[in-house]
């Protein structure tokens, strides 16, 4: 290739990249002004570990291991939140800007991946055409309205960050297969491009575990397990078998028994059967929201989704199943003639094998379609290219129409995403917009009421105070609601010293007795307990105790709920023995969670129980990764030394503080 050709190639690449960056930044910039929402609070706002005072190893280790969203802690994502805090404090706009940069990185990786795939699957096109097509595809994906949640919802950086490594892995895998001969050296390189990004990506979010499955899709559709000379690439085949089959069997053995245990589904308002019936409709919704999105359909909160209880209840259940099967069959049959289309559909289905099948997760979240939307864009691009070729001999007007259709779709996506970003630019306008989009969504109505409370600044005669009651009381009556609406009503009136309706307490207790407490329920109880402990709220302690006991009445409870009731018993009920008992239950339920052991140790100090204190100090030692617990351990050791100096050997009143 001549120097002129090389410069021309890079000129087109630079132009495409510049357009992608400019459009993406311009589209999302209006959304930087809003605040935090929903799960941002437990993961970031109310999580002091990701708000370190310095970048010391101990504090960064504590931040990395602080996420309440997963047992694996997602340390890489948590570290990025901590880094944002160290640079700009608790600034939602700055964190969203970081999310946009991560999203842009994924778009650039997709651009590079599409260029490589087009070079393999569309050899009849020249390099400039491939660059423009790949750029259009990546730009369309960057602007998809369904991906706005993964960008503007700060905590869902976890999803977009994990997919940075997924796309790096796929790009490296395709490059290794293209340049290699399919032999042993190629197999090793391919294994490295799968294994290393998968392990790294899982540190951001577990969805990166799907990279080996995506690589298999590429192999099945594009390379067909063939060497360059046409023979079977046995090493590649064995590698994929070992990467997929043993983990799949291990996962089935680990998760299988629990999936058929009714207690696994106790905190959900659906069963395994209703989930499996409902998810085909959810996948069709994802497809439709990707191809033909509207602001009203992308409502962020989808807790008002009507579950499927039978093949014809609703009738779209069976219809969705038929459509998905037909799509899968079409992709398989087209893999020879239209490999990019087949690969895109394969990516879509592969992405949803984790969150759209048997795991007891909530039914719908738009960010779960983040990688799957790449597959939809790939399939759509391939169809557009086929349409363009089919009109080669037709009049110019027909050719222009074929080009105009995808351009109009990208323009529509740009409009919807920009409008969504503008709503995210102000917390109150966002709450009002999402409540309009989800009039039957308990979460949307609760968040609107909560936004009005924040706007009222707890001033009695504020117009926002009056506005808060309507959406909160509506949310409390909607099916599937948590106790968040009742908690907000009690919290607001208690802070303002206004009358608290007995009906709010009764509704809360009734809900907590009906089913095990959810994470939102636990957070609600803890918020009320904290407000009472700080003397910021005025309401009868016995009413909150009744609510806690209703939540604890179920067979299985979380360690978090045990610890919350222990704190409430200690601070508000002044029942120290009960507090210690429930804190021990928290430790037993989650023995590797250091916070529960530290809490029990502090209770032991106050009770003068040196034996319990010593047990917890010893147990905390192996958990002190990177010195993150050293300040707590130093304090506890000093307290133990003081107890020893006073002659304490076990719990007794004389040693109690």
C-alpha positions as CSV (number, residue, x, y, z in Angstrom):
1,X,0.0,0.0,0.0
2,X,1.4,3.4,-1.0
3,X,1.9,6.3,1.4
4,X,-1.0,8.1,-0.3
5,X,-3.4,5.2,0.3
6,X,-2.3,4.9,3.9
7,X,-2.9,8.6,4.6
8,X,-6.3,8.4,2.8
9,X,-7.3,5.4,4.9
10,X,-6.4,7.1,8.1
11,X,-8.1,10.3,7.0
12,X,-11.4,8.5,6.7
13,X,-10.9,6.7,10.0
14,X,-10.2,10.0,11.7
15,X,-13.2,11.6,10.2
16,X,-15.5,8.8,11.3
17,X,-14.1,8.8,14.8
18,X,-14.5,12.6,15.1
19,X,-18.2,12.3,14.0
20,X,-18.8,9.5,16.5
21,X,-17.2,11.5,19.4
22,X,-18.9,14.8,18.6
23,X,-22.4,13.3,18.2
24,X,-22.1,11.2,21.3
25,X,-20.9,14.1,23.5
26,X,-23.5,16.5,22.1
27,X,-26.3,14.0,22.7
28,X,-25.4,13.1,26.3
29,X,-24.2,16.5,27.5
30,X,-27.6,17.8,28.5
31,X,-27.9,14.9,31.0
32,X,-24.9,15.9,33.1
33,X,-26.8,18.3,35.3
34,X,-29.1,15.8,37.2
35,X,-28.5,14.0,40.5
36,X,-28.3,10.4,41.5
37,X,-31.2,7.9,41.3
38,X,-32.4,4.6,42.7
39,X,-29.4,2.1,43.1
40,X,-26.9,4.9,42.9
41,X,-27.6,5.5,46.6
42,X,-26.6,2.2,48.2
43,X,-23.7,1.8,45.8
44,X,-22.3,5.3,45.8
45,X,-24.1,8.0,47.8
46,X,-24.7,6.0,50.9
47,X,-21.5,3.9,50.6
48,X,-18.7,5.8,52.4
49,X,-16.1,3.3,51.2
50,X,-16.2,4.7,47.7
51,X,-15.7,8.2,49.1
52,X,-12.1,7.8,50.3
53,X,-10.3,10.7,51.9
54,X,-7.1,9.6,50.2
55,X,-5.7,7.2,47.6
56,X,-4.0,4.9,50.1
57,X,-3.9,1.2,49.5
58,X,-6.1,0.4,52.5
59,X,-8.8,2.9,51.5
60,X,-8.8,1.8,47.8
61,X,-9.0,-1.8,48.9
62,X,-12.0,-1.0,51.1
63,X,-13.6,0.8,48.2
64,X,-13.0,-2.1,45.8
65,X,-14.7,-4.6,48.2
66,X,-17.6,-2.4,49.2
67,X,-20.3,-3.0,46.5
68,X,-23.6,-4.2,47.9
69,X,-24.8,-5.2,44.5
70,X,-23.0,-8.5,44.2
71,X,-21.2,-11.1,46.3
72,X,-18.3,-10.7,44.0
73,X,-18.2,-7.0,44.9
74,X,-17.4,-5.8,41.4
75,X,-14.1,-4.2,42.6
76,X,-13.1,-2.6,39.3
77,X,-16.3,-0.6,39.0
78,X,-16.2,0.4,42.7
79,X,-12.6,1.7,42.2
80,X,-13.7,3.9,39.3
81,X,-16.4,5.4,41.6
82,X,-13.7,6.0,44.2
83,X,-11.5,7.6,41.6
84,X,-14.3,9.9,40.5
85,X,-14.8,10.9,44.1
86,X,-11.1,11.7,44.7
87,X,-11.1,13.9,41.6
88,X,-14.4,15.7,41.9
89,X,-16.2,14.7,45.0
90,X,-19.8,13.3,45.0
91,X,-20.7,14.9,41.6
92,X,-23.2,13.0,39.6
93,X,-22.5,15.0,36.5
94,X,-18.8,14.2,36.6
95,X,-19.6,10.6,37.1
96,X,-21.9,10.6,34.1
97,X,-19.2,12.2,32.0
98,X,-17.0,9.3,32.9
99,X,-19.8,6.9,31.9
100,X,-20.0,8.7,28.5
101,X,-16.2,8.2,28.0
102,X,-16.6,4.5,28.7
103,X,-19.5,4.3,26.3
104,X,-17.4,6.1,23.7
105,X,-14.6,3.6,24.3
106,X,-17.0,0.8,23.6
107,X,-18.2,2.6,20.4
108,X,-14.6,2.9,19.1
109,X,-14.0,-0.8,19.9
110,X,-17.2,-1.7,18.1
111,X,-16.0,0.4,15.1
112,X,-12.7,-1.5,15.0
113,X,-14.5,-4.9,15.4
114,X,-17.0,-4.1,12.6
115,X,-14.2,-3.1,10.2
116,X,-12.5,-6.5,10.8
117,X,-15.7,-8.5,10.5
118,X,-16.7,-6.6,7.3
119,X,-13.2,-7.3,5.9
120,X,-13.9,-11.0,6.4
121,X,-17.7,-11.3,5.6
122,X,-18.0,-8.5,2.9
123,X,-14.9,-8.9,0.8
124,X,-16.6,-7.3,-2.2
125,X,-16.6,-3.9,-0.6
126,X,-13.6,-1.6,-0.6
127,X,-11.8,-0.4,2.5
128,X,-13.3,3.1,2.5
129,X,-16.8,1.6,2.2
130,X,-16.1,-0.8,5.1
131,X,-14.9,2.1,7.2
132,X,-18.0,4.2,6.5
133,X,-20.3,1.2,7.1
134,X,-18.5,0.3,10.4
135,X,-18.6,3.9,11.4
136,X,-22.3,4.2,10.7
137,X,-23.0,1.0,12.7
138,X,-20.9,2.2,15.7
139,X,-22.5,5.6,15.6
140,X,-26.0,4.2,15.5
141,X,-25.2,2.0,18.5
142,X,-23.7,4.9,20.5
143,X,-26.9,6.8,20.0
144,X,-29.4,4.0,20.7
145,X,-32.0,5.3,23.2
146,X,-32.1,1.9,24.9
147,X,-28.5,2.3,25.9
148,X,-29.1,5.7,27.7
149,X,-29.7,3.9,31.0
150,X,-26.2,2.3,30.9
151,X,-24.7,5.8,30.3
152,X,-26.8,8.2,32.4
153,X,-27.6,5.9,35.3
154,X,-24.3,6.2,37.1
155,X,-24.2,2.8,38.8
156,X,-24.7,1.0,35.5
157,X,-21.2,2.0,34.6
158,X,-20.7,-1.6,35.9
159,X,-22.4,-2.9,32.7
160,X,-20.6,-0.6,30.2
161,X,-17.2,-1.1,31.9
162,X,-17.5,-4.9,31.8
163,X,-18.3,-4.7,28.1
164,X,-15.1,-2.7,27.4
165,X,-13.2,-5.9,28.2
166,X,-15.7,-8.0,26.3
167,X,-15.2,-6.0,23.1
168,X,-11.4,-5.9,23.6
169,X,-11.5,-9.7,23.9
170,X,-13.6,-10.1,20.7
171,X,-11.5,-7.7,18.8
172,X,-8.3,-9.6,19.8
173,X,-9.9,-12.9,19.1
174,X,-11.0,-12.0,15.6
175,X,-7.5,-10.5,14.9
176,X,-5.8,-13.6,16.2
177,X,-8.0,-15.9,14.0
178,X,-7.6,-13.7,11.0
179,X,-3.8,-13.6,11.1
180,X,-3.2,-17.1,12.4
181,X,-3.3,-20.4,10.6
182,X,-5.5,-22.1,13.2
183,X,-2.7,-24.1,14.7
184,X,-1.4,-24.4,18.2
185,X,0.1,-20.9,18.3
186,X,-3.2,-19.4,17.1
187,X,-5.0,-21.4,19.8
188,X,-2.8,-20.0,22.6
189,X,-3.3,-16.5,21.3
190,X,-7.1,-16.9,21.1
191,X,-7.2,-18.4,24.6
192,X,-5.3,-15.4,25.9
193,X,-7.7,-13.0,24.2
194,X,-10.7,-14.8,25.8
195,X,-9.3,-15.6,29.3
196,X,-7.6,-12.4,30.3
197,X,-10.4,-10.0,29.3
198,X,-13.0,-12.3,30.8
199,X,-11.3,-12.4,34.2
200,X,-10.7,-8.6,34.1
201,X,-14.2,-7.8,32.9
202,X,-15.9,-9.9,35.7
203,X,-14.2,-7.6,38.2
204,X,-16.5,-4.8,36.7
205,X,-19.6,-7.0,36.4
206,X,-20.4,-10.7,36.1
207,X,-21.9,-10.2,32.6
208,X,-18.3,-10.3,31.2
209,X,-18.4,-14.1,31.8
210,X,-20.3,-14.4,28.5
211,X,-17.2,-13.5,26.4
212,X,-16.3,-17.2,25.8
213,X,-19.9,-17.7,24.5
214,X,-19.6,-14.7,22.2
215,X,-16.3,-16.1,20.9
216,X,-18.0,-19.4,20.1
217,X,-20.7,-17.5,18.2
218,X,-17.9,-15.8,16.1
219,X,-16.3,-19.2,15.5
220,X,-19.5,-21.0,14.5
221,X,-20.6,-18.3,12.1
222,X,-17.4,-16.6,10.8
223,X,-14.5,-19.1,11.0
224,X,-16.4,-22.4,11.2
225,X,-13.6,-24.0,13.2
226,X,-11.4,-24.1,10.1
227,X,-7.7,-23.6,9.6
228,X,-6.4,-21.4,6.9
229,X,-5.8,-24.5,4.7
230,X,-9.4,-25.6,5.1
231,X,-8.8,-28.4,7.7
232,X,-10.5,-28.6,11.1
233,X,-8.9,-26.4,13.7
234,X,-9.0,-29.1,16.5
235,X,-7.1,-27.0,19.0
236,X,-9.6,-24.2,18.7
237,X,-12.5,-26.6,19.0
238,X,-11.0,-28.2,22.1
239,X,-10.3,-24.8,23.6
240,X,-13.9,-23.7,23.3
241,X,-15.2,-27.0,24.6
242,X,-13.0,-26.6,27.7
243,X,-14.0,-23.0,28.2
244,X,-17.7,-23.7,28.0
245,X,-18.7,-27.2,29.0
246,X,-17.0,-27.5,32.5
247,X,-18.2,-24.1,33.7
248,X,-21.7,-24.8,32.4
249,X,-21.8,-28.1,34.2
250,X,-20.4,-26.6,37.4
251,X,-22.9,-23.7,37.2
252,X,-25.8,-26.1,36.7
253,X,-24.7,-28.2,39.7
254,X,-24.2,-25.1,41.8
255,X,-27.4,-23.2,40.9
256,X,-29.7,-26.0,39.9
257,X,-30.9,-27.2,43.3
258,X,-31.6,-23.7,44.5
259,X,-33.7,-22.8,41.4
260,X,-36.3,-25.5,42.3
261,X,-36.4,-24.3,45.9
262,X,-39.4,-22.1,46.5
263,X,-37.4,-20.1,49.1
264,X,-35.2,-18.9,46.3
265,X,-38.1,-17.1,44.8
266,X,-39.6,-15.9,48.0
267,X,-38.5,-12.3,47.7
268,X,-39.8,-12.1,44.1
269,X,-43.4,-11.7,42.9
270,X,-42.8,-14.4,40.2
271,X,-41.8,-18.0,40.1
272,X,-39.4,-19.9,37.9
273,X,-42.3,-20.9,35.6
274,X,-43.7,-17.4,35.2
275,X,-40.2,-16.0,34.6
276,X,-39.5,-18.5,31.8
277,X,-42.9,-17.7,30.3
278,X,-42.4,-13.9,30.6
279,X,-38.8,-13.6,29.3
280,X,-39.6,-14.3,25.6
281,X,-41.9,-11.2,25.7
282,X,-39.2,-9.2,27.4
283,X,-36.7,-10.2,24.7
284,X,-39.2,-9.1,22.0
285,X,-39.6,-5.8,23.8
286,X,-35.8,-5.4,23.9
287,X,-35.7,-6.0,20.1
288,X,-38.5,-3.5,19.4
289,X,-37.1,-0.9,21.8
290,X,-33.8,-1.2,19.9
291,X,-35.1,-1.0,16.4
292,X,-38.1,1.4,16.9
293,X,-37.7,3.1,20.3
294,X,-40.1,5.7,21.7
295,X,-39.7,7.8,24.8
296,X,-42.9,6.3,26.4
297,X,-41.7,2.7,25.9
298,X,-38.2,3.4,27.5
299,X,-39.6,4.2,30.9
300,X,-36.5,3.1,33.0
301,X,-38.8,1.5,35.6
302,X,-40.6,-1.6,34.3
303,X,-42.0,-3.0,37.5
304,X,-45.5,-2.6,36.0
305,X,-44.8,-5.3,33.5
306,X,-47.6,-7.9,33.3
307,X,-46.2,-11.3,33.9
308,X,-47.1,-14.3,31.7
309,X,-48.9,-17.1,33.6
310,X,-49.6,-19.3,30.6
311,X,-48.8,-19.7,26.9
312,X,-51.9,-17.6,26.1
313,X,-52.0,-15.4,29.2
314,X,-51.4,-13.0,27.6
315,X,-51.6,-14.3,24.0
316,X,-48.3,-12.4,23.1
317,X,-46.5,-15.0,25.2
318,X,-46.8,-17.7,22.5
319,X,-46.4,-15.2,19.7
320,X,-43.1,-14.0,21.2
321,X,-41.8,-17.6,21.5
322,X,-42.7,-18.3,17.8
323,X,-41.0,-15.0,16.7
324,X,-37.8,-15.7,18.6
325,X,-37.6,-19.3,17.3
326,X,-38.2,-18.1,13.7
327,X,-35.5,-15.4,14.2
328,X,-33.0,-18.1,15.5
329,X,-33.8,-20.4,12.6
330,X,-33.5,-17.6,10.0
331,X,-30.1,-16.7,11.5
332,X,-28.9,-20.3,11.4
333,X,-30.0,-20.7,7.8
334,X,-28.4,-17.4,6.7
335,X,-25.0,-18.0,8.3
336,X,-23.5,-19.0,5.0
337,X,-24.9,-16.2,2.9
338,X,-25.3,-13.5,5.5
339,X,-22.8,-14.2,8.3
340,X,-23.0,-10.7,9.8
341,X,-26.7,-11.0,10.2
342,X,-26.4,-14.5,11.7
343,X,-23.7,-13.3,14.1
344,X,-25.7,-10.3,15.2
345,X,-28.7,-12.5,16.1
346,X,-26.4,-15.0,17.8
347,X,-24.9,-12.2,19.9
348,X,-28.4,-11.0,20.9
349,X,-29.5,-14.5,22.1
350,X,-26.1,-15.2,23.8
351,X,-26.2,-11.9,25.7
352,X,-29.6,-12.8,27.3
353,X,-28.7,-16.4,28.3
354,X,-27.4,-15.0,31.7
355,X,-30.1,-12.5,32.7
356,X,-33.0,-13.6,30.5
357,X,-33.4,-17.3,31.6
358,X,-33.5,-19.0,35.0
359,X,-31.7,-16.7,37.4
360,X,-34.0,-15.1,40.0
361,X,-33.4,-11.6,38.8
362,X,-35.9,-8.9,38.1
363,X,-37.6,-9.4,34.8
364,X,-36.6,-6.2,32.9
365,X,-33.8,-3.7,32.9
366,X,-32.9,-1.8,29.8
367,X,-29.2,-1.9,30.5
368,X,-29.2,-5.7,30.2
369,X,-29.6,-5.2,26.4
370,X,-26.4,-3.2,26.2
371,X,-24.3,-5.8,24.4
372,X,-27.3,-7.5,22.8
373,X,-28.1,-4.2,21.0
374,X,-24.7,-4.6,19.3
375,X,-26.0,-7.8,17.8
376,X,-29.2,-6.1,16.7
377,X,-27.2,-3.3,15.0
378,X,-25.0,-5.8,13.3
379,X,-28.0,-7.7,11.9
380,X,-29.6,-4.4,10.8
381,X,-26.5,-3.2,9.0
382,X,-26.2,-6.5,7.2
383,X,-29.8,-6.2,6.0
384,X,-29.2,-2.6,4.9
385,X,-26.2,-3.7,2.9
386,X,-28.2,-6.5,1.2
387,X,-30.9,-4.0,0.3
388,X,-28.3,-1.6,-1.1
389,X,-26.9,-4.4,-3.3
390,X,-30.4,-5.4,-4.5
391,X,-31.1,-1.9,-5.9
392,X,-27.8,-1.6,-7.8
393,X,-29.6,-1.7,-11.2
394,X,-32.6,0.4,-10.1
395,X,-33.0,4.2,-10.5
396,X,-31.0,6.6,-8.4
397,X,-34.1,7.5,-6.4
398,X,-34.4,3.9,-5.2
399,X,-30.7,3.8,-4.1
400,X,-31.1,7.1,-2.2
401,X,-34.2,5.7,-0.4
402,X,-32.2,2.7,0.8
403,X,-29.6,5.0,2.2
404,X,-32.2,7.4,3.6
405,X,-34.0,4.7,5.7
406,X,-31.0,4.0,8.1
407,X,-30.2,7.7,8.1
408,X,-33.7,8.5,9.3
409,X,-33.5,5.8,12.0
410,X,-30.2,7.2,13.3
411,X,-31.8,10.7,13.3
412,X,-34.8,9.4,15.3
413,X,-32.5,7.7,17.8
414,X,-30.5,10.9,18.1
415,X,-33.7,12.8,18.9
416,X,-35.1,10.3,21.4
417,X,-31.7,10.0,23.2
418,X,-31.2,13.7,23.3
419,X,-34.7,14.2,24.8
420,X,-34.0,11.5,27.4
421,X,-30.7,13.1,28.3
422,X,-32.4,16.5,28.7
423,X,-34.8,14.9,31.2
424,X,-31.9,13.4,33.1
425,X,-30.4,16.9,33.3
426,X,-32.6,17.8,36.3
427,X,-33.6,15.5,39.1
428,X,-37.2,16.8,39.4
429,X,-37.8,16.9,35.7
430,X,-36.5,13.4,35.4
431,X,-38.8,12.1,38.1
432,X,-41.8,13.8,36.5
433,X,-40.9,12.5,33.1
434,X,-40.5,8.9,34.3
435,X,-43.7,9.1,36.3
436,X,-45.5,10.1,33.0
437,X,-43.9,7.2,31.2
438,X,-44.8,4.8,33.9
439,X,-48.2,5.8,35.4
440,X,-48.7,2.3,36.9
441,X,-45.1,1.8,38.0
442,X,-44.7,1.8,41.8
443,X,-41.0,2.8,41.6
444,X,-41.7,5.7,39.1
445,X,-44.4,7.1,41.3
446,X,-42.4,6.7,44.5
447,X,-39.4,8.4,42.9
448,X,-41.6,11.4,41.9
449,X,-42.9,11.7,45.4
450,X,-39.4,11.5,46.8
451,X,-38.2,14.1,44.3
452,X,-41.0,16.4,45.6
453,X,-39.9,15.8,49.2
454,X,-36.3,16.7,48.4
455,X,-37.5,19.9,46.6
456,X,-39.6,20.8,49.6
457,X,-36.6,20.9,51.8
458,X,-38.9,19.6,54.6
459,X,-40.7,22.9,54.8
460,X,-44.4,22.4,55.8
461,X,-45.9,25.1,53.6
462,X,-43.8,24.4,50.5
463,X,-46.0,23.6,47.5
464,X,-43.8,20.5,46.9
465,X,-44.9,19.1,50.2
466,X,-48.5,18.9,49.1
467,X,-47.5,17.5,45.7
468,X,-45.6,14.6,47.4
469,X,-48.6,12.9,48.9
470,X,-50.4,12.0,45.6
471,X,-47.7,9.9,43.9
472,X,-46.5,8.3,47.2
473,X,-50.0,7.2,48.2
474,X,-50.7,6.0,44.6
475,X,-47.4,4.0,44.7
476,X,-48.4,2.4,48.0
477,X,-51.6,1.0,46.3
478,X,-50.0,-0.4,43.1
479,X,-49.3,-4.1,42.8
480,X,-45.7,-5.2,43.5
481,X,-44.8,-2.1,45.5
482,X,-42.2,-2.3,48.2
483,X,-42.7,-0.4,51.5
484,X,-40.7,2.6,50.1
485,X,-43.8,4.8,49.6
486,X,-45.1,4.2,53.2
487,X,-41.6,4.8,54.5
488,X,-41.3,8.1,52.6
489,X,-44.7,9.3,53.9
490,X,-43.8,8.4,57.5
491,X,-40.3,9.9,57.1
492,X,-41.6,13.2,55.7
493,X,-44.3,13.7,58.2
494,X,-42.1,12.7,61.1
495,X,-39.4,15.2,60.0
496,X,-42.0,17.9,59.7
497,X,-43.8,17.0,62.9
498,X,-47.0,16.4,61.0
499,X,-49.6,13.7,61.8
500,X,-48.7,10.2,60.7
501,X,-51.6,8.0,59.4
502,X,-52.0,4.6,61.1
503,X,-52.9,3.3,57.6
504,X,-49.3,3.9,56.5
505,X,-47.9,1.8,59.4
506,X,-50.6,-0.9,58.9
507,X,-49.8,-1.1,55.1
508,X,-46.1,-1.4,55.8
509,X,-46.5,-4.2,58.4
510,X,-49.0,-6.1,56.1
511,X,-46.6,-6.0,53.2
512,X,-43.7,-7.2,55.3
513,X,-45.7,-10.1,56.6
514,X,-46.9,-11.1,53.1
515,X,-43.4,-11.9,51.7
516,X,-39.7,-11.7,52.7
517,X,-38.2,-8.2,52.8
518,X,-36.6,-7.0,49.6
519,X,-33.4,-4.8,49.5
520,X,-35.7,-1.8,49.1
521,X,-37.7,-2.9,52.2
522,X,-34.6,-3.3,54.3
523,X,-33.3,0.2,53.2
524,X,-36.7,1.7,54.1
525,X,-36.6,0.2,57.6
526,X,-33.0,1.3,58.1
527,X,-33.8,4.9,57.0
528,X,-36.6,5.1,59.6
529,X,-34.4,3.6,62.3
530,X,-31.5,6.0,61.5
531,X,-33.9,9.0,61.5
532,X,-35.2,7.9,64.9
533,X,-31.8,7.3,66.3
534,X,-30.6,10.7,65.3
535,X,-33.7,12.3,66.8
536,X,-34.6,13.8,63.4
537,X,-37.9,12.0,63.4
538,X,-40.7,11.7,65.9
539,X,-42.9,8.6,65.9
540,X,-43.6,5.7,68.3
541,X,-40.6,3.3,68.6
542,X,-43.1,0.4,69.0
543,X,-44.5,1.0,65.5
544,X,-41.1,0.6,63.9
545,X,-40.4,-2.4,66.1
546,X,-43.6,-4.0,64.9
547,X,-42.5,-3.4,61.3
548,X,-39.0,-4.9,61.9
549,X,-40.6,-8.0,63.5
550,X,-42.9,-8.5,60.6
551,X,-39.9,-8.5,58.3
552,X,-38.1,-10.9,60.5
553,X,-41.0,-13.3,60.8
554,X,-40.0,-15.2,57.7
555,X,-37.9,-18.4,57.6
556,X,-34.9,-16.9,55.8
557,X,-33.6,-13.4,56.3
558,X,-30.6,-11.5,55.1
559,X,-27.6,-10.7,57.2
560,X,-28.2,-7.1,56.4
561,X,-31.7,-7.2,58.0
562,X,-30.3,-8.9,61.1
563,X,-27.7,-6.2,61.5
564,X,-30.2,-3.4,61.0
565,X,-32.5,-4.8,63.7
566,X,-29.5,-5.2,66.0
567,X,-28.6,-1.5,65.6
568,X,-32.2,-0.5,66.1
569,X,-32.5,-2.7,69.3
570,X,-29.3,-1.2,70.7
571,X,-29.9,2.5,69.9
572,X,-33.7,2.8,70.2
573,X,-35.1,-0.1,72.2
574,X,-32.1,-0.1,74.6
575,X,-32.2,-3.9,74.5
576,X,-28.5,-4.7,74.3
577,X,-28.9,-8.5,74.7
578,X,-31.3,-8.6,71.7
579,X,-28.9,-6.4,69.7
580,X,-26.0,-8.8,70.4
581,X,-28.1,-11.8,69.5
582,X,-29.2,-10.4,66.1
583,X,-25.7,-9.2,65.3
584,X,-24.4,-12.7,65.9
585,X,-27.1,-13.9,63.5
586,X,-25.8,-11.4,60.9
587,X,-22.3,-12.8,61.4
588,X,-23.5,-16.4,61.0
589,X,-25.4,-15.5,57.9
590,X,-22.5,-13.7,56.2
591,X,-19.3,-14.7,58.0
592,X,-17.0,-13.1,55.5
593,X,-18.6,-9.7,55.7
594,X,-16.2,-7.7,57.9
595,X,-18.7,-5.0,58.8
596,X,-20.9,-7.4,60.7
597,X,-18.0,-8.8,62.7
598,X,-16.8,-5.3,63.5
599,X,-20.3,-4.4,64.7
600,X,-20.4,-7.5,67.0
601,X,-16.9,-6.7,68.3
602,X,-18.0,-3.1,69.2
603,X,-21.0,-4.5,71.0
604,X,-18.7,-6.8,72.9
605,X,-16.6,-3.8,73.9
606,X,-19.6,-2.1,75.4
607,X,-20.8,-5.2,77.1
608,X,-17.3,-5.9,78.5
609,X,-17.2,-9.3,76.8
610,X,-13.5,-9.8,76.1
611,X,-14.0,-13.4,74.9
612,X,-16.4,-12.3,72.1
613,X,-14.1,-9.4,71.3
614,X,-11.1,-11.7,70.9
615,X,-13.0,-14.1,68.7
616,X,-14.0,-11.3,66.3
617,X,-10.5,-9.8,66.2
618,X,-9.1,-13.2,65.3
619,X,-11.7,-13.7,62.7
620,X,-11.1,-10.3,61.1
621,X,-7.4,-10.9,60.6
622,X,-7.8,-13.1,57.4
623,X,-10.3,-10.5,56.1
624,X,-7.9,-7.6,56.3
625,X,-6.9,-7.6,52.7
626,X,-4.6,-4.7,51.8
627,X,-4.8,-3.3,55.3
628,X,-8.3,-2.0,54.7
629,X,-9.4,-3.0,58.2
630,X,-6.4,-1.8,60.1
631,X,-8.0,1.3,61.6
632,X,-10.9,-0.8,63.0
633,X,-8.6,-3.5,64.2
634,X,-6.3,-1.1,65.9
635,X,-9.3,0.5,67.7
636,X,-10.6,-3.0,68.8
637,X,-7.2,-4.1,70.0
638,X,-6.8,-1.0,72.1
639,X,-10.3,-1.6,73.5
640,X,-9.3,-5.2,74.4
641,X,-6.1,-4.0,76.1
642,X,-8.3,-1.6,78.2
643,X,-10.6,-4.4,79.2
644,X,-7.7,-6.6,80.1
645,X,-6.2,-3.8,82.2
646,X,-9.5,-3.6,84.0
647,X,-9.5,-7.3,84.7
648,X,-12.4,-8.3,82.5
649,X,-12.5,-11.9,81.2
650,X,-16.1,-12.3,80.0
651,X,-19.3,-10.3,79.7
652,X,-20.4,-8.8,83.0
653,X,-22.0,-5.6,84.2
654,X,-18.9,-4.4,86.0
655,X,-16.9,-4.3,82.7
656,X,-19.7,-2.9,80.6
657,X,-19.3,0.7,79.4
